[in-house]
C-alpha cells in the first residue's frame, strides 16, 4: 500500500508556535525530509521526537526527490519540513509535492505560521489583495526586471530579503517603484522582532544608519490606480460592486473605486450596503 506525504509547517522563530498536530504528525511518520537536518534535529529534540531524517534541499532535490518518492510508493509515510515556516513557499518542498502529484501519492497539509502572511497582517497596508514575490534575484538586472514587472500592480507586494542585500534591494525598489509606503518586518516571533512602518526613502536612510541584522519581510503598498475623469458615479458604484464580488471587502472596494473615480468613498460605500 502506498504511503502519503505530509507538508508540515514549523515555527518561524518562536517554538511555542508549534502546533499539537504538527508534533503528532512528526511522531507518527516513518521518516522526515528536512531542508537542513542540523536545524530540524534541534526542533525534534525540543519536542522529544526520534525519527530518521533525509536531507532534501535545492542542491539535491532531483536525486533525493526520486529516492523519497520511491520510499513513499513502497508504503512509508513521510513528512517534509523546511527550516522555518511552511514548506513549499520559496522552498524546494514544492518539487516534492509535484512529484507526489505525478505519482498519484496523497499529500496532506499540516499548517503553521507563515512569515509573508504574518508580516502582511501587521503591516498596516491593504490586505484584501496581495502578491507574494519571494526573494529577488542577486543579479541587478534580474532584480530590476522583476521589480519592473510588478511596479504597475495595485496589489500589496511581499518580498523576502537577507540582511546583507537589504539596503541594495531597498534602493532598487525606490528607484523602480517610487517612494511608496513599506513595512519592514524583522525577525518575526523572535526576541528581536521589530516592525518598521515607513516609506522606501526613509527606510533607505534608516538602514544606512542602522546596519541590518536578521531576516526580513518587506511589505510594500501597490501602485496607485489612475483617476478616470470619464467615470460616472453610477459606474464607480458598479466597479466597487464588481470588486466586492471578487472577494474584496466593501470598504476596500469603495476606497479603490473612489481613488479611480474621484468620488467620495463614503458615498460609494452607502450604495454597497
N, C-alpha and C positions, 0 to 999 in steps of 0.2 A: 504493500500500500504506500502511495506517495506521501511524503511529509508536506509540511507547509512552511511558509516564511512569515515571520512576524517583524514588522517595521516598528522598532521600539524607540520611542523618544526618551532622552535622558535630560537631566538638568542642564541649563545653560551656564550655571555657576553655583547656585545655592543647592546643596544636596537635599535640603528639605523639600524641594520641589519634585523629587522623585515620587511617582505615583505607586500606590499599592499594586495596581495591576501590572505595572512595568516590572516591579520586583518579582511578583509571582510568575510572570511570563519568563523572565530570565532564569528563574529557578527550574522551570519545567521543560525548557527546550533541551535538545541534545547537545547543541553547540552554538557558539556566538561568533558571528562575523563582525570584527571590530576594525574601525578605521586605523586606530593606533592601540595595540594591545597594552602598551605601557600606561596609557591613560585609562583604558577601560578596566584594567585589573584593580586600580585604586577604587573605582566605583563598586566593583564586585566585592572587594574586601570589606568596604564600608558596610555593605548590606549582607555580608556573610554568604555570598553566592559562590559556589565552587563549580565552574563549568569550563570545559575546554574552549579555547578560542582559536579562530582562524584569522590571520591578518588579511584585511581586504581594503585596499586604498587605490588611489588614482593611478599609481605606478604598476600595480599588479592585477588590476581588475579583470583583464581578459583571461589570464591564466587561472587566477583563483576563482573567478566567477564560474567558469565551467566546472571546476572541481567542486565548488559548493553546490551547484545545481545537481551534480551527479549524486552527492550525498543525500540531498532532499528527495530526489527521484527514487533513491534506494530505501526511503522510508523515514529518514531522520528529520526532525523539526529544527529549524534554525531561526535565530533572532539576529537581525542586523542592527547595529548601533553606530552612531558617529561619535566623535569626541565630545560633542555637546549639542543638545537640542534634537531636532527632528532629522533623522536620516533622509537622504534623497533630496534635500533642499541645498543646492550648491554643494553637492556631496556625491561620491561615487555610488552610494546605495541605489540611486536611480537606475543604474545599469543592471544591478542585480534584480530589481523589480521587473525590468524589461525582459530579462532572461526568463524569469518565472512566468511571465505572461506568454512568452513564446513557447514554453514547455508545459503549459496547462497546469501550473502549480498555483494553488490558492495563496493569496497574500492578505494578511490581516494587519491593521494598524493599531498601535498602542500609543496614542498621542501624548505629548507633553509640551513644555514651554518651547516657544519659537522666538528667536531674537528679533526677527523682522517685524512680526505682528506685535510683539511686546513693545518694541520701540515706537511703532505706529500709534499704539494706544495711549502712550504718554507724551506724544509729540506736540499735541495741541493743534495739529493740522487736520485737514479733512480726511476722514476715514472711509467715506462711502464708496470711493473708488480709488484704488491704488495699484501700483505696478512694482513688483519685486524685480530688481535688476541685478542682484548678486554683486560679485566683485567686478570692478572694471579691469581692463587689460593693463598689464605692467608696461606695455608699449604705448608711447604717447599718441601715435597715430590711431592705434586701435581704440584707445581710451576716448579720444576726441570723436572718432566715428560713432562710438556707442552713445556719447552724450548728444551729438547732433541728431541721432536717430530718435531720441526721446524728448528733445527740447520743446517740441510743439504739443506734447501730450499734456492734457489737462488733469491727468491722474496724479495723485501724490506719488512721488518716486522714492523707492527704498533701496539703498546700497549697503554692502558690507565693505569695510576697509581696515587694513592693518595699520598700526601706528607709524611705521616708517614711510608709508606712502600717503598718509592723511593730508598733510599740508599741500603736497603737489596736486593731489586729487581735488582739494577744495579750490585751489587756484584755477585749475582747468574748468571746474564746474562754474565758477564765477565768470570766466571768460566766455564759455559756450552758452550757459543757461541764463546769464544775467544775475542781478543781485536779488535773489529770492529768499524767502524765509526758510530756515532749516532748523531741525532739531538734531543735535549730535548726542547720541546715547552711548555712554562709555561703560563697559564692564557691567552690563545688566545683571541684577540679582546678586552681585558680588559685593565685597566690603567697600570697594571704591567706586560704586555705582554713581554716575552723575549724568544729568540731562541738561544740556546747554541749548536753550531755545533762543535763536538769534537770527542773523542774516548771513549769507555767504561771505560778504565783505568783512563783517565783524568777526566771523569765525576764522577767516584767514589771519586777521590781526591778532586774535586771541591765541591761536596756536603758534604764531611767531614768537610770542612771549612765554607761552607755556608748552614746552615740548610734549607731544602726545605720548601716552603710555597706555597699554591695554588694547582691547579690541573694540571697534566702533561700528555702530549702525548709523547711517546718515538718512534722515527722512526729510525730503525736500518738497516744497509745495509745487503743484503742477503749473503749467503755463496758463496765463490769463486768456480767456476767450475774447475774441474781437467783438466790440459792440456793433450791433447792426442797427443802422438808422431807419431801415425799412420795416422792422418788426413791429407789428401792432400789439396792443395789449392782449387781444384775444389769441394771437399766435404765440405770444410769450407764455400765456397760461397753458396752451396746448403743448408747448415744448416742455414745460415743467411737468405736465401730466405724463408725457412720454418717459421722462426721466424717472418718475415715480414707478411706472410700470416695469422699468428695467431693474428696479430694486433699490433706487436711491430714496433716502428719507425725504419727506415732504419739505422740510425746512431747507435741506441742502438743494433740492430741486428748484425751489423758489429762489434761493440765493444765486444759483447758476443762471437761471432764466433772467433774473434781474441784472446780472453782470453783462449779459449779452444784449438785452433789450433797452436797458436804461430806465425801466420802470421800477417802482419800489418793491422790494422783497415782500413786505407786509401785505401789499395789495394783491400780489400774485398768490401768496400763501393763503389768503382768505378764500380764493377761488378753488383751492385744493381741498379745503376742509368739507 
